[in-house]
Amino acid sequence: MSAGEKVARRPVGRRPVVALALASLCAGAGGFAYWVIGGEEPEPKHCEGYLTREALSPLAGGEAVEDEPSWKSFVNESGEFESDAAEVLGEVSRCNVVLPNGDVAEFTTSTGWGGPYQPVPLSASWYSEAAPLGSGVSGWTERGRGAVLLPDACAENFPSQEPVQVTLRLRRAFLGELPAPPRGPFAEALMSYAATMAELKGCGTKEFRLSASVPQAPSPEGLPDTDHCGLPGFVATRSQDAGAPLEQTVVGSASDSWSCVVGRELGREDAQAAVAFALTTQQQVIGRYTPATDRDNRNTRAEKVICGGDEYLMIMAFGAEEGENPPRHMEQAQELAESRLKPKEELYGDFVAAARKSLGCPA
């Protein structure tokens, strides 16, 4: 995805905790607060206590964080949104802190759920950089951004009584201006902030943590002649397909969340993501799936499948979302989907059949 698009929308072991203590410079130097590495003083309370050493250390890279984090709440003491704009956006709070490399980490809490691995209309390009968090947690990461749903019990602590999402965005890394950190440390920071919030709200659970390796960024590979996306017998392309070689990326696990993208120039900012297939076992997502509203729309297809007592949500995002003046690579992705891939309904049916077979579902 381009920077313009992003502005418009868009086993992990515990790392050694870097001790960060609050200190201040002398009054003559301006007296701003900063986090110091190696200190033993009590941990400072920032952003209502949600921003901890554990959340900052993976992002700081072992360096001092010379910034006083800023906090903004968009709800009043009665738990109601302070403005119509905040209610429309669903924003509850935001915590910002400047990192040693000059990037800004934004921890945003909002009602609702946005992003991939859910049955809502999305461009296939959403999946070109996305990877699930894994560990049985409903969330995802991409370059410089990630999100996770708080446990369902947390909803009653927020205005809309709806699912609550915590998003971490590194402003400059997200736009490609700075390198993004590896997915593992980034996910640790996101989960630390979210888990601390859940604990302080009294809705935390022992399962709400990273307990396994965080999937890394999808890595493009040539599209094989058959068994596309690693599914035995599955072929996404037309029988007389011809043209420049296509690629695929596969990330995640069918026992948690999984996705595959087919297209060209995958792994690049202007990836031509022709189609994305996804599968998730996350009950927070499956429980909110409603066929009447989510099954049929222009380019997204989804359905719930029960196999061996387990529930799966299968999703296909075909081509690009509708919109005015889309970027050129989005137009190319749609053209690619319509010219090189099987017709939409045939492709979706073949994907579901291959996925069911791969999962061992009865015929």
C-alpha positions in Angstrom: 0.0 0.0 0.0 1.2 3.5 -0.7 1.6 6.2 1.9 -1.4 7.9 0.5 -3.6 4.8 1.0 -2.3 4.4 4.5 -3.2 7.9 5.5 -6.6 7.4 4.1 -7.3 4.1 5.8 -5.3 2.1 6.5 8.0 -18.7 20.5 8.2 -15.1 21.7 10.2 -15.4 24.9 10.0 -12.5 27.2 12.7 -10.0 26.2 14.9 -8.8 29.1 13.0 -5.9 30.5 15.0 -2.7 30.2 14.7 -0.7 33.4 13.4 2.7 32.6 13.1 5.2 35.4 11.7 8.7 35.5 14.2 11.5 36.0 14.3 15.2 35.4 16.9 17.7 34.2 17.8 20.7 36.2 15.4 23.7 36.0 18.0 25.7 34.0 17.9 23.0 31.3 14.1 23.2 30.9 13.1 20.4 33.3 11.5 17.9 30.9 10.9 14.3 32.0 12.5 11.3 30.4 12.9 7.6 30.8 16.4 6.5 31.8 17.8 3.0 31.1 19.3 1.1 34.0 17.6 3.0 36.8 16.0 1.3 39.8 13.5 4.0 40.8 9.8 3.1 40.9 8.2 2.9 37.5 6.6 6.2 36.5 2.8 6.2 35.8 2.0 7.4 32.3 -1.1 7.2 30.2 -3.2 6.1 33.2 -0.6 3.5 34.0 -1.0 1.6 30.7 2.3 2.6 29.3 4.9 0.6 31.2 8.6 -0.2 30.8 7.6 -3.5 29.3 5.7 -1.8 26.5 8.4 0.8 25.8 11.6 -1.3 26.0 11.0 -3.3 22.7 10.4 -0.1 20.8 13.3 1.9 22.4 16.0 -0.6 21.4 17.8 -0.2 24.7 18.1 3.6 24.5 16.7 6.3 26.8 13.3 7.6 25.9 13.6 11.4 26.4 10.0 12.3 26.2 7.1 12.9 28.5 4.3 10.7 27.0 1.1 12.5 26.2 -2.4 11.2 27.1 -5.8 12.2 25.7 -9.1 10.8 26.7 -12.1 11.2 24.4 -14.7 10.2 27.0 -16.0 12.1 30.0 -16.3 11.0 33.6 -19.7 9.5 32.9 -18.1 7.2 30.2 -19.8 9.1 27.3 -18.0 10.3 24.2 -16.9 14.0 24.6 -17.8 14.8 21.0 -19.8 13.6 18.0 -16.5 13.2 16.1 -15.0 10.9 18.8 -18.2 8.8 18.8 -18.2 8.4 15.0 -14.5 7.4 15.0 -15.0 5.3 18.2 -11.9 6.7 19.7 -11.7 6.3 23.5 -8.1 7.3 24.3 -4.7 7.9 22.8 -1.2 7.7 24.3 1.8 9.1 22.3 5.5 8.9 23.1 8.5 10.0 21.0 11.0 7.2 20.6 14.9 7.6 20.5 14.9 7.2 16.7 12.5 10.1 16.2 9.4 8.0 15.5 6.2 8.5 17.5 4.5 5.5 19.0 0.7 6.0 19.1 -1.3 3.6 21.3 -5.0 4.2 20.5 -8.0 2.6 22.1 -11.2 2.5 20.1 -14.5 0.6 20.0 -15.0 -1.7 17.1 -12.7 -3.9 15.1 -10.8 -2.8 12.0 -8.4 -4.6 9.7 -7.9 -8.1 8.2 -8.9 -11.6 9.5 -12.6 -10.5 9.7 -15.5 -10.9 7.3 -15.9 -7.3 6.2 -15.2 -5.7 2.8 -11.5 -5.1 2.4 -9.1 -4.8 -0.4 -6.9 -7.9 -0.9 -4.0 -5.5 -0.4 -4.8 -5.4 3.4 -3.3 -8.9 3.6 -0.2 -8.2 1.5 1.7 -7.1 4.6 -0.5 -8.4 7.4 0.3 -11.3 9.7 -1.8 -12.6 12.6 -0.5 -12.3 16.2 -1.0 -15.9 16.9 -1.2 -17.3 20.4 -5.0 -17.5 20.2 -5.2 -13.7 20.3 -7.4 -11.8 18.0 -5.0 -9.4 16.3 -2.6 -8.7 13.5 0.5 -6.8 12.6 1.8 -5.1 9.5 4.8 -2.8 8.9 4.7 -0.2 11.7 1.1 -0.9 12.8 -0.8 -3.6 14.6 -4.0 -4.1 16.6 -5.5 -6.5 19.1 -9.0 -7.0 20.5 -9.3 -6.8 24.3 -11.1 -9.7 26.0 -14.9 -9.5 25.5 -15.4 -8.8 29.2 -13.7 -5.5 28.7 -16.6 -4.1 26.6 -18.7 -3.1 29.6 -16.0 -0.7 30.7 -16.3 1.4 27.5 -19.0 3.7 26.1 -20.5 1.6 23.3 -20.4 -1.8 25.0 -18.8 -3.0 21.8 -15.6 -4.9 21.2 -12.5 -2.8 22.1 -9.4 -2.6 20.0 -6.0 -1.4 20.9 -3.9 -0.2 18.0 -0.2 0.6 18.0 1.1 2.7 15.1 4.6 4.0 14.6 3.9 7.1 12.5 7.0 7.2 10.4 7.7 3.5 10.1 4.1 3.0 9.0 4.6 5.6 6.2 7.9 4.0 5.2 10.0 6.9 6.4 11.9 4.8 9.0 12.6 1.1 9.2 9.9 -0.8 11.1 11.0 -3.0 14.1 10.7 -6.8 13.8 7.2 -8.2 14.3 8.1 -9.9 17.6 9.3 -6.9 19.6 6.5 -4.8 18.0 3.9 -7.3 19.0 5.3 -7.5 22.6 4.9 -3.7 22.9 1.3 -3.8 21.6 0.3 -6.7 23.9 2.0 -5.3 26.9 0.0 -2.0 26.6 -3.3 -3.9 25.9 -2.8 -6.5 28.6 -2.0 -3.8 31.2 -5.1 -2.0 30.2 -7.2 -5.1 30.6 -5.7 -5.9 34.0 -6.3 -2.3 35.3 -9.9 -2.5 33.9 -10.5 -5.8 35.8 -11.1 -7.8 32.6 -7.7 -9.4 32.0 -7.3 -13.1 31.5 -4.3 -15.4 31.7 -4.8 -16.4 28.1 -4.5 -12.8 26.9 -0.8 -12.8 26.2 1.8 -14.0 23.6 2.6 -17.6 24.3 4.2 -18.6 20.9 6.3 -17.2 18.1 4.8 -14.1 16.4 4.4 -14.7 12.7 6.8 -12.6 10.7 6.1 -10.5 7.6 4.8 -12.5 4.7 7.6 -13.5 2.3 6.8 -13.7 -1.5 7.5 -16.9 -3.5 6.7 -17.9 -7.0 3.2 -19.3 -7.6 3.6 -23.1 -8.2 1.8 -24.9 -10.9 -0.7 -26.4 -8.4 -1.4 -26.6 -4.7 -1.6 -22.8 -4.5 -1.4 -21.3 -1.0 -0.2 -24.7 0.2 -3.7 -26.3 -0.2 -3.5 -29.7 -2.0 -5.2 -29.6 -5.4 -6.1 -25.9 -5.2 -5.5 -23.8 -8.3 -6.5 -20.1 -8.3 -5.6 -19.2 -11.9 -7.5 -19.8 -15.1 -6.7 -22.9 -17.1 -5.3 -20.9 -20.0 -3.4 -18.4 -17.8 -0.6 -16.5 -19.5 1.4 -13.5 -18.6 4.1 -12.4 -16.2 4.8 -14.9 -13.4 2.5 -14.6 -10.3 3.6 -14.8 -6.7 2.0 -15.9 -3.4 2.6 -15.2 0.2 1.4 -17.6 3.0 1.5 -16.7 6.7 0.1 -18.0 9.9 -1.4 -21.3 10.9 -4.8 -23.0 10.3 -5.0 -23.8 14.0 -5.1 -20.0 14.7 -5.3 -17.6 11.9 -3.9 -17.9 8.4 -3.8 -16.0 5.1 -2.5 -16.3 1.6 -2.2 -13.6 -1.1 -1.8 -14.2 -4.9 -0.6 -11.4 -7.1 2.5 -9.6 -8.4 5.2 -7.4 -6.9 4.2 -8.8 -3.4 6.3 -7.5 -0.6 6.6 -4.1 -2.2 4.9 -0.8 -1.3 2.9 -1.0 -4.6 2.0 -4.7 -4.4 -0.6 -5.9 -6.9 -2.7 -8.1 -4.5 -5.2 -9.8 -6.8 -6.8 -12.0 -4.2 -6.4 -12.8 -0.5 -7.7 -15.9 1.3 -7.9 -16.1 5.0 -9.0 -18.5 7.7 -9.4 -17.8 11.4 -10.5 -19.8 14.5 -10.8 -16.7 16.7 -14.1 -16.9 18.5 -14.3 -13.1 19.0 -14.5 -12.8 15.2 -16.6 -15.9 14.5 -19.1 -15.0 17.2 -19.9 -11.8 15.4 -20.2 -13.2 11.9 -23.6 -12.6 10.5 -24.2 -14.2 7.0 -27.0 -11.7 6.2 -24.6 -8.7 6.4 -21.2 -10.2 5.8 -21.6 -12.9 3.3 -22.5 -11.0 0.1 -20.8 -7.8 -1.1 -18.9 -6.9 -4.2 -15.5 -8.5 -3.6 -15.6 -10.2 -0.2 -17.0 -13.6 0.6 -17.1 -15.4 3.9 -18.7 -18.3 5.7 -18.5 -20.3 8.9 -17.4 -23.9 8.7 -17.6 -26.5 11.5 -15.2 -29.4 11.1 -14.4 -32.0 13.8 -16.1 -29.8 16.4 -14.0 -26.8 15.6 -15.3 -23.6 14.0 -13.5 -21.8 11.2 -14.3 -18.6 9.4 -13.2 -18.7 5.8 -12.7 -15.4 3.9 -11.9 -14.3 0.4 -11.1 -10.7 -0.6 -11.1 -10.5 -4.4 -9.2 -7.6 -6.0 -9.6 -4.0 -4.7 -12.2 -2.1 -2.9 -14.4 0.3 -4.9 -13.4 3.9 -4.7 -12.7 7.1 -6.7 -9.3 7.6 -8.2 -7.6 4.4 -6.8 -3.8 4.2 -7.0 -2.5 2.7 -10.1 -1.3 -0.5 -8.4 -4.8 -1.0 -7.0 -6.2 -0.8 -10.5 -3.6 -3.3 -11.7 -4.6 -5.6 -8.9 -8.2 -5.5 -9.9 -7.3 -6.1 -13.6 -5.1 -9.0 -12.5 -7.9 -10.6 -10.5 -10.3 -10.3 -13.4 -8.0 -11.5 -16.2 -5.7 -14.1 -14.6 -7.8 -15.7 -11.8 -10.8 -17.9 -12.0 -14.2 -16.2 -11.9 -15.0 -14.9 -8.4 -17.6 -17.4 -7.3 -15.8 -20.4 -8.8 -12.6 -19.3 -7.1 -14.3 -18.9 -3.8 -16.0 -22.3 -4.0 -12.7 -24.0 -5.0 -10.9 -22.3 -2.0 -13.5 -23.4 0.5 -13.5 -27.0 -0.9 -9.7 -27.2 -0.8 -9.5 -25.7 2.7 -12.1 -28.1 4.0 -10.2 -31.0 2.6 -6.9 -29.8 4.0 -8.6 -29.4 7.5 -9.9 -33.0 7.3 -13.6 -32.0 7.1 -16.0 -34.6 5.9 -17.0 -34.3 2.2 
